């Protein structure tokens, strides 16, 4: 049991760092979005790590090649943050789960419900969030294109099937945990 508590402490720290680092890296990326590798020759590919490409109906577009207005940059950043929301929310949920593990609450109804929420978050990500994020990003990228080359696309991509599968899997595991917690509670009160 001490091992679970020790690992939970490490994971809580890691989740806390990720909750700060992920949005911060996204902000830094969007601050330097117009900076190309060739613009910064003295720096060892620092800004190249923040270059990002997305797929539009006309092919792949490097975001550093787009002429960004402040409003479009805000739209692109918003699309990125919307895409990151399921990850950030799941980190919060995982923090609560591992705090419960630290308190030696492994098979509890509370954890099972948290796992259900995590599974629902995967499903929401697969069915809505990724499509919305991609749609807003394509709109931000193609908005400055000439008429006839601006796109508003809504699609369901095969990688979203992975999130859909994981969502269903986590919901099934949460159901099993809920049943296990009921058995655990029954055994606790059995003399």
C-alpha positions in Angstrom: 0.0 0.0 0.0 2.9 2.4 0.7 4.1 1.9 -2.8 0.7 3.0 -4.2 0.9 6.1 -2.0 4.5 6.9 -3.0 3.7 6.5 -6.8 0.5 8.6 -6.3 2.7 11.4 -4.8 5.0 11.3 -7.8 2.0 11.3 -10.3 0.3 14.1 -8.4 3.5 16.2 -8.9 3.7 15.2 -12.6 0.0 16.1 -13.2 0.5 19.4 -11.5 3.5 20.3 -13.6 1.6 19.2 -16.8 -1.4 21.4 -15.8 1.0 24.4 -15.8 3.3 23.4 -18.7 0.8 22.4 -21.4 -1.1 25.7 -21.5 2.2 27.6 -21.1 3.7 25.8 -24.1 0.6 26.6 -26.1 0.8 30.3 -25.2 4.5 30.4 -26.1 3.8 28.6 -29.4 1.2 31.2 -30.3 3.4 34.1 -29.3 6.1 32.9 -31.7 3.8 31.4 -34.3 5.0 33.7 -37.1 8.7 33.0 -36.3 10.3 30.7 -38.9 13.5 28.7 -38.3 15.2 30.7 -41.0 14.4 34.0 -39.2 16.4 32.9 -36.2 19.7 31.6 -37.5 21.7 32.1 -34.3 19.4 30.0 -32.2 19.7 26.2 -32.4 16.2 25.4 -33.8 14.5 26.7 -30.6 11.6 28.2 -32.5 11.4 25.2 -34.8 10.1 23.2 -32.0 7.0 25.4 -32.0 6.3 25.2 -35.7 3.1 23.4 -36.3 1.4 22.1 -39.4 -2.3 21.4 -39.9 -4.2 19.7 -42.7 -6.6 21.8 -44.8 -8.6 20.6 -47.8 -5.8 22.0 -50.0 -3.0 20.2 -48.2 -0.8 20.7 -45.2 -0.1 24.3 -44.0 2.8 25.3 -41.8 1.3 27.8 -39.3 4.5 30.0 -39.4 3.7 30.7 -43.1 0.2 32.1 -42.5 -0.1 35.9 -42.2 -1.7 36.2 -38.8 -3.8 39.1 -37.7 -4.2 39.5 -33.9 -7.9 38.3 -34.2 -6.9 35.2 -36.2 -4.1 34.5 -33.9 -6.6 34.6 -31.0 -8.9 32.3 -32.9 -6.1 29.8 -33.6 -5.0 29.9 -29.9 -8.6 29.4 -28.9 -8.9 26.4 -31.2 -5.7 25.0 -29.7 -6.9 25.5 -26.1 -10.3 23.9 -26.9 -8.4 20.9 -28.3 -6.4 20.8 -25.0 -9.4 21.1 -22.7 -10.0 17.3 -22.4 -6.4 16.7 -21.5 -6.4 19.5 -18.9 -9.7 18.4 -17.4 -8.6 14.8 -17.3 -5.4 15.8 -15.5 -7.6 17.5 -12.8 -9.7 14.3 -12.6 -6.6 12.1 -12.4 -5.3 14.3 -9.6 -8.4 13.7 -7.6 -8.2 10.0 -8.2 -4.6 9.8 -7.1 -5.3 11.9 -4.0 -7.9 9.3 -3.1 -5.3 6.6 -3.7 -3.0 8.4 -1.3 -5.8 8.2 1.3 -6.0 4.4 0.7 -9.3 4.7 -1.1 -8.7 2.3 -4.0 -12.1 0.6 -4.7 -14.5 3.4 -3.8 -17.7 4.6 -5.4 -16.1 8.0 -5.7 -13.2 6.7 -7.8 -15.6 4.7 -10.0 -17.6 7.8 -10.7 -14.4 9.7 -11.5 -13.4 7.0 -13.9 -16.9 7.3 -15.5 -16.3 11.0 -15.9 -12.9 10.3 -17.5 -14.5 7.9 -19.9 -17.2 10.4 -20.8 -14.5 13.0 -21.4 -12.7 10.6 -23.8 -16.1 10.2 -25.7 -16.7 13.9 -25.7 -13.2 14.5 -27.0 -13.7 11.9 -29.8 -17.2 13.0 -30.8 -17.1 16.8 -30.5 -13.9 18.5 -29.2 -11.4 17.3 -31.8 -13.7 18.1 -34.6 -14.5 21.6 -33.2 -10.9 22.4 -32.6 -9.8 21.3 -36.1 -12.7 23.2 -37.6 -11.7 26.4 -35.8 -8.1 25.9 -36.7 -8.8 25.4 -40.5 -11.0 28.5 -40.4 -8.3 30.6 -38.8 -5.7 29.4 -41.3 -7.8 29.8 -44.4 -9.5 33.1 -43.4 -6.9 35.3 -45.1 -7.0 33.1 -48.3 -8.6 34.6 -51.4 -12.3 34.0 -51.9 -13.0 30.4 -52.9 -10.1 29.1 -50.9 -11.6 29.7 -47.4 -12.8 26.6 -45.6 -15.0 25.6 -42.8 -14.7 21.8 -42.5 -16.2 19.5 -40.0 -14.8 16.0 -40.1 -14.5 12.8 -38.1 -10.9 11.4 -38.4 -9.7 7.9 -37.8 -7.5 9.0 -34.8 -10.8 9.9 -33.1 -11.8 6.3 -33.2 -8.9 5.6 -30.8 -10.4 8.1 -28.3 -13.8 6.7 -28.8 -12.5 3.2 -28.1 -10.6 4.3 -25.0 -13.7 6.2 -23.7 -15.8 3.1 -24.0 -13.1 1.0 -22.4 -12.7 3.4 -19.4 -16.5 3.5 -18.9 -16.5 -0.3 -18.8 -13.6 -0.4 -16.3 -15.5 2.2 -14.2 -18.6 0.0 -14.2 -16.4 -2.9 -13.0 -14.9 -0.7 -10.3 -18.3 0.4 -9.2 -19.4 -3.2 -8.8 -16.1 -4.0 -7.0 -16.6 -1.1 -4.6 -20.1 -2.4 -3.8 -18.6 -5.8 -3.0 -15.8 -4.2 -0.9 -18.4 -2.2 1.1 -20.5 -5.3 1.7 -17.4 -7.2 2.9 -16.4 -4.4 5.2 -19.7 -4.6 7.1 -19.8 -8.4 7.1 -18.9 -10.0 10.4 
